[in-house]
Amino acid sequence: MAIEYLKRASKTPETETGTAREVVTAMLGEIERRGEEAVREYALKLDKWDGPILVTREEMERRAREVPDQVRRDIAFAADQVRRFADAQRESVKDFSVELLPGLTAGQKLVPCNVAGCYVPTGRYAHIASAYMSVATAKAAGVGTVVACSTPYRGGGIHPYVLYAMMVAGADVVMTLGGVQAIAAMAYGLFTGKPADIIVGPGNKFVAEAKRMLFGKVGIDVFAGPSEVAVIADETADPLMVAVDLVGQAEHGHESPAWLFTSSRALADEVMRSVPGLIADLPPTARDAAAAAWRDYGEVIVCDTREELVEVSDRYASEHLEVHAADLGWWREALTNYGSLFLGEETTVAFGDKTSGPNHILPTKFAARYSAGLSVHKFLKPLTWQQMSRDACKTIAQVTARISRLEGMEAHARTGDYRLAKYFPGHNFDMGVPVDA
């Protein structure tokens, strides 16, 4: 048994985080101190935007009329796929109650957050899909107010297709803001008077760092970093298809890892020969990003067995994980750490990124070891409740008092003492030994 690296990354996901942390710390401090004034200054300085921050419903409708019919149909179709999947997720979790003892009933009530902030990036690319991935999922969860933000596009307002996707998905409020200033504005409730309970959506390293630093003040979806892809492939895989899919995700950005885990040395060699040519054939923006990503973050690992491939894949916990191998059912059961799984060569990451239904806002930087991607569950609070009769109280109070006194918590114990004294006067219960220190 052996695990061999044919290509190792020269950088790690943490390579670029130091600078981002310094910049974001300063910006958040300034926005917290000066509020909307500071946000407007950053919008002008960083995005060259001095227009209205809040987009009116009239403006959205006016710009929607400029969207071509085919674009409208495509966005509506994709948004409906995401909404239907999110609705099914919502139906999979329910309120319940259970009688734990005669007279003691406890339950769960699923309550959506009141306000969700959805960030939609528009930097190197216009991320149309991120609009309906975040907004439609929040609305499916029952969130009352969804605030959506996106960067001014090339000196104008929000990209028209992104804005249309926000409308179709059901955004209640839209703000023309990008970057750290957008995240801070949603967190503090600037311009809307509605501070977000949770902020979701992908973004660059500065956006990711702002969400990380604000976590606690607000909830967030995932601790996100640059987009990642891993492909597991055996000797049955098509090397060119594998190479195409690796390059397909590397174009996300200069820091986007693309990993190949394979049991076939021949396939690995062929993929490594194919990737540079596929990158060279891309248009300039994508070529620049994919070339840097493959050079600095790409890895190719050859393993002897499929069990070793699972071990390696679970260690990397990739955001997106494709399997091009025989016996897909075995892989689905064996793999445990990934943001989203794509089984078979017919099911590529790009389909999930844009159209197929499951959410594309996913954990990166090893977070898939303990966290899942965006879903209706992120917007729901499974709140618990309980109610009991006096007969049930008789049982629970005695055990609670005894455990509390073993812990040294006398005041806790007395909440049981006083209830039993009121409900069952004259009875002698074993309430434990009172704490005297």
C-alpha positions in Angstrom: 0.0 0.0 0.0 1.3 3.4 -0.9 0.3 7.0 -1.4 2.4 8.9 -3.9 2.4 12.7 -4.7 3.0 13.3 -8.4 2.3 17.0 -7.9 2.3 19.0 -4.6 0.9 22.4 -3.9 3.4 25.1 -3.2 0.9 27.2 -1.2 -1.8 26.4 1.4 -5.2 27.9 2.0 -3.7 29.9 4.9 -1.0 31.6 2.7 -3.0 34.7 2.0 -5.1 35.2 5.1 -2.7 37.5 7.1 -3.1 40.5 4.9 -6.9 40.1 4.7 -7.2 39.9 8.5 -5.4 43.3 8.9 -7.5 45.0 6.2 -10.8 43.7 7.5 -10.0 44.5 11.1 -9.4 48.1 10.2 -12.5 48.4 8.0 -14.9 46.8 10.5 -13.6 49.0 13.2 -14.2 52.1 11.1 -17.7 51.0 10.0 -18.7 50.2 13.6 -17.6 53.6 14.7 -19.0 55.8 11.9 -21.7 53.6 10.4 -23.3 54.5 7.1 -20.9 57.4 6.4 -18.0 55.0 6.5 -19.8 52.5 4.3 -20.5 55.1 1.6 -16.8 56.1 1.7 -15.6 52.6 1.2 -18.2 52.1 -1.6 -16.8 55.1 -3.4 -13.1 54.2 -2.8 -13.3 50.5 -3.5 -16.1 50.2 -6.0 -16.4 53.7 -7.5 -20.0 53.8 -6.4 -21.7 57.0 -5.1 -25.3 56.1 -6.2 -28.2 55.0 -4.0 -27.4 52.0 -1.7 -31.0 50.7 -1.5 -32.4 49.5 -4.8 -36.1 50.4 -5.1 -38.7 48.0 -6.4 -39.4 50.3 -9.3 -35.7 50.3 -10.3 -35.6 46.5 -10.1 -38.6 46.1 -12.3 -37.3 48.7 -14.8 -34.0 46.9 -15.1 -35.7 43.5 -15.2 -37.4 44.6 -18.5 -33.9 44.8 -20.0 -33.1 41.1 -19.3 -33.5 38.9 -22.5 -36.2 36.3 -22.5 -33.9 33.3 -22.7 -31.9 34.6 -19.7 -35.2 35.1 -17.8 -36.2 31.5 -18.6 -32.8 30.0 -17.6 -32.7 31.9 -14.3 -36.2 31.0 -13.5 -35.6 27.3 -14.3 -32.4 27.2 -12.2 -34.0 29.1 -9.3 -36.9 26.7 -9.3 -34.6 23.7 -9.1 -32.9 25.2 -6.0 -36.2 26.1 -4.5 -37.7 22.7 -5.0 -34.6 21.0 -3.4 -34.8 23.5 -0.5 -38.5 22.8 0.0 -37.8 19.1 0.2 -35.1 19.8 2.8 -37.6 21.8 4.8 -40.1 19.0 4.7 -37.4 16.6 6.0 -37.3 18.3 9.4 -40.4 18.7 11.5 -41.8 20.0 14.8 -42.4 17.1 17.2 -43.4 16.4 20.8 -42.7 13.3 22.9 -43.9 12.2 26.3 -40.7 11.3 28.1 -42.5 10.4 31.3 -46.2 10.3 32.2 -47.0 13.9 32.5 -43.7 15.2 31.0 -43.9 16.3 27.4 -41.0 17.9 25.6 -40.7 19.0 22.0 -39.0 20.8 19.2 -40.3 23.8 17.3 -38.4 24.9 14.1 -38.3 28.7 14.0 -36.7 30.5 11.1 -34.4 33.5 11.6 -36.1 36.8 11.3 -33.5 38.5 9.0 -31.0 36.9 6.7 -28.3 38.7 4.7 -27.3 37.2 1.4 -24.1 38.3 -0.3 -23.7 37.8 -4.0 -20.2 38.5 -5.4 -19.6 40.2 -8.7 -15.9 40.5 -9.1 -14.0 38.5 -11.7 -17.3 36.9 -12.6 -21.0 37.8 -12.2 -22.2 35.1 -9.8 -25.8 34.9 -10.9 -26.3 31.5 -9.3 -25.3 32.7 -5.9 -28.3 35.0 -5.8 -30.9 32.2 -6.0 -28.8 29.7 -4.1 -28.8 32.0 -1.0 -32.1 34.0 -1.3 -34.4 31.1 -2.5 -33.1 28.8 0.2 -33.7 31.5 2.9 -37.2 32.0 1.7 -37.9 28.3 1.6 -36.9 28.2 5.3 -39.4 30.8 6.1 -37.1 33.8 6.8 -39.2 36.9 7.1 -36.8 39.5 5.7 -34.0 38.6 3.2 -31.5 41.4 2.5 -29.4 40.8 -0.6 -26.2 42.7 -1.4 -24.0 42.7 -4.5 -21.1 44.8 -5.9 -21.6 47.6 -8.4 -20.7 46.1 -11.8 -18.3 48.0 -13.9 -19.2 51.4 -12.5 -22.9 50.8 -12.7 -25.5 49.3 -10.4 -25.8 45.6 -9.6 -25.3 43.4 -12.6 -28.7 43.2 -14.3 -28.8 39.4 -14.4 -27.8 39.2 -10.7 -30.4 41.7 -9.8 -33.1 39.7 -11.8 -32.0 36.5 -10.0 -32.4 38.3 -6.7 -36.0 39.3 -7.7 -36.9 35.8 -8.9 -35.6 34.2 -5.7 -37.7 36.6 -3.5 -35.3 39.1 -2.0 -37.2 41.6 0.2 -34.4 44.3 0.3 -31.6 44.8 -2.2 -28.5 46.9 -1.6 -25.8 48.0 -4.0 -22.8 47.2 -1.9 -19.9 44.8 -2.2 -17.0 43.5 -0.1 -16.4 44.0 3.6 -18.7 47.1 3.6 -21.6 45.0 2.5 -21.1 42.3 5.1 -20.8 45.0 7.9 -23.8 46.9 6.6 -25.9 43.7 6.8 -24.5 42.8 10.2 -25.2 46.2 11.8 -28.5 46.8 10.0 -27.2 49.9 8.2 -29.5 51.5 5.6 -32.3 49.0 6.5 -32.7 49.2 10.3 -32.7 45.4 10.2 -29.5 43.8 11.5 -29.1 40.3 10.0 -29.4 37.3 12.3 -27.3 35.3 9.8 -25.1 36.2 6.8 -24.6 33.8 4.0 -23.0 33.7 0.5 -19.5 33.2 -1.0 -16.9 35.9 -1.6 -13.2 36.7 -1.7 -10.8 36.4 1.1 -11.8 39.8 2.5 -15.5 38.9 2.6 -14.7 35.5 4.1 -12.6 37.1 6.8 -15.3 39.7 7.6 -17.8 36.9 8.1 -15.4 35.1 10.3 -14.7 38.1 12.5 -18.4 39.0 12.8 -19.3 35.4 13.7 -21.0 35.6 17.1 -22.5 39.0 16.5 -24.3 37.2 13.6 -24.5 33.7 12.4 -22.8 32.6 9.2 -23.2 29.8 6.8 -19.6 28.4 6.6 -16.1 29.5 7.2 -15.4 29.8 3.5 -12.2 30.2 1.5 -11.4 29.9 -2.2 -13.4 27.3 -4.1 -12.0 23.8 -4.1 -12.4 20.7 -6.3 -11.2 17.1 -5.9 -11.7 14.3 -8.4 -11.4 10.6 -7.5 -10.7 8.6 -10.6 -9.9 4.9 -11.3 -8.7 3.2 -14.5 -12.3 3.4 -15.9 -12.3 7.2 -16.0 -11.9 9.4 -19.0 -8.6 11.3 -18.5 -9.7 14.3 -20.6 -13.0 14.5 -18.8 -11.2 14.6 -15.5 -8.8 17.3 -16.7 -11.7 19.4 -18.0 -13.4 19.2 -14.7 -10.3 20.2 -12.7 -9.8 23.2 -15.0 -13.5 24.0 -14.8 -13.1 24.8 -11.1 -9.6 26.2 -11.1 -10.9 29.2 -13.1 -12.7 30.4 -9.9 -9.5 32.2 -8.8 -5.8 32.3 -8.3 -6.1 30.5 -4.9 -8.5 27.7 -5.9 -7.1 24.2 -5.2 -7.8 21.4 -7.8 -6.8 17.9 -6.6 -6.8 14.6 -8.3 -6.8 11.4 -6.3 -6.4 8.3 -8.5 -5.5 4.6 -8.4 -4.2 4.8 -12.0 -0.7 6.2 -12.7 -1.5 6.2 -16.4 -4.6 8.3 -15.9 -2.6 10.7 -13.6 0.1 11.2 -16.2 -2.5 11.8 -19.0 -4.4 14.3 -16.9 -1.2 16.2 -16.0 -0.3 16.4 -19.7 -3.8 17.7 -20.6 -4.4 20.4 -18.0 -1.9 23.0 -19.3 -3.3 22.9 -22.8 -6.9 23.2 -21.5 -5.9 26.2 -19.4 -4.0 27.8 -22.3 -7.2 27.5 -24.5 -9.3 29.6 -22.0 -10.1 33.3 -22.5 -7.7 35.7 -20.7 -9.5 36.1 -17.3 -10.1 32.4 -16.8 -6.7 31.5 -18.1 -4.9 33.8 -15.7 -6.9 32.4 -12.7 -6.7 28.7 -13.6 -3.0 28.8 -14.5 -2.1 30.3 -11.1 -4.4 28.0 -9.2 -3.0 24.8 -10.9 0.6 26.0 -10.5 0.4 26.9 -6.8 -2.5 24.8 -5.4 -2.9 21.8 -7.8 -2.1 18.3 -6.5 -2.1 14.8 -8.0 -1.9 11.8 -5.7 -1.7 8.2 -6.7 -2.9 5.5 -4.3 -2.8 1.7 -4.5 -6.4 1.0 -3.3 -9.7 2.6 -3.2 -9.7 2.5 0.6 -6.5 4.7 0.4 -8.3 7.0 -1.9 -11.1 7.4 0.6 -8.6 8.0 3.3 -6.9 10.8 1.3 -10.1 12.3 0.2 -11.6 12.5 3.7 -8.4 14.1 4.9 -8.7 16.9 2.3 -12.4 17.3 2.9 -12.9 19.0 -0.5 -15.7 21.5 -1.0 -16.7 19.8 -4.3 -15.9 16.1 -4.8 -16.4 14.2 -8.0 -16.1 10.4 -8.4 -15.2 9.0 -11.8 -15.0 5.4 -10.9 -16.7 2.0 -11.0 -19.2 1.0 -8.3 -20.5 4.5 -7.5 -22.7 3.1 -4.7 -19.6 1.9 -2.8 -18.1 5.4 -2.9 -21.3 7.1 -1.8 -21.3 4.9 1.3 -17.6 5.1 2.0 -16.9 8.8 1.7 -17.7 11.0 4.7 -15.9 14.4 4.3 -17.0 16.7 1.4 -19.1 19.7 0.8 -21.1 18.2 -2.0 -20.7 14.9 -3.8 -20.9 14.4 -7.6 -21.2 10.8 -8.6 -20.3 9.7 -12.2 -18.8 11.6 -15.1 -22.3 12.8 -16.1 -22.6 14.8 -12.9 -20.0 17.6 -12.9 -19.5 20.3 -10.3 -20.6 23.0 -12.8 -24.1 21.5 -12.9 -24.3 21.9 -9.1 -22.8 25.3 -9.2 -25.5 26.7 -11.5 -28.6 24.6 -12.0 -29.2 21.1 -10.7 -30.7 21.9 -7.3 -28.5 21.2 -4.2 -26.8 24.3 -2.9 -23.4 25.5 -4.1 -22.5 27.5 -1.0 -20.3 24.9 0.6 -17.5 24.5 3.3 -13.9 24.9 2.3 -10.5 24.8 4.1 -11.2 21.4 5.7 -14.5 22.6 7.3 -16.4 19.7 5.6 -15.0 17.5 8.3 -17.6 19.0 10.7 -19.9 21.2 8.7 -22.3 21.0 5.7 -23.1 23.5 3.1 -25.9 26.0 3.0 -29.4 24.6 3.4 -32.7 25.5 4.9 -31.4 24.1 8.2 -28.9 27.0 8.4 -31.8 29.4 8.7 -33.9 27.4 11.1 -33.5 27.2 14.9 -34.6 23.9 16.4 -36.0 25.4 19.6 -36.9 23.1 22.4 -39.8 23.3 24.9 -41.1 21.3 27.8 -44.1 21.1 30.1 -45.0 18.8 32.9 -47.7 17.8 35.4 -47.2 17.9 39.2 -46.8 14.1 39.2 -44.0 14.3 36.7 -42.5 17.2 38.6 -42.3 14.9 41.7 -39.9 12.6 39.9 -37.9 15.2 38.0 -37.4 17.5 41.0 -35.9 14.8 43.3 -33.3 13.7 40.7 -32.5 17.3 39.8 -32.0 18.3 43.5 -29.8 15.3 44.2 -27.6 15.9 41.1 -27.4 19.7 41.8 -26.2 19.1 45.3 -23.6 16.6 44.1 -22.4 19.4 41.8 -22.4 21.9 44.7 -25.2 24.0 43.3 -27.6 24.5 46.2 -29.8 27.2 44.6 -30.5 24.9 41.8 -31.5 22.1 44.2 -33.9 24.4 46.1 -36.0 25.2 43.0 -37.0 21.5 43.3 -37.3 21.6 47.1 -39.8 24.5 47.0 -42.0 23.0 44.3 -42.3 19.6 46.1 -43.0 21.4 49.4 -45.8 23.3 47.7 -47.3 20.5 45.6 -46.9 17.6 48.1 -46.9 19.1 51.7 -46.0 16.7 54.4 -44.2 14.3 52.2 -40.6 13.3 52.9 -38.6 13.1 49.7 -34.9 12.3 49.3 -33.5 15.6 48.0 -29.8 14.9 48.6 -27.5 16.4 51.2 -27.7 20.2 51.3 -24.5 22.1 50.3 -22.9 23.9 53.3 -19.8 25.4 51.7 
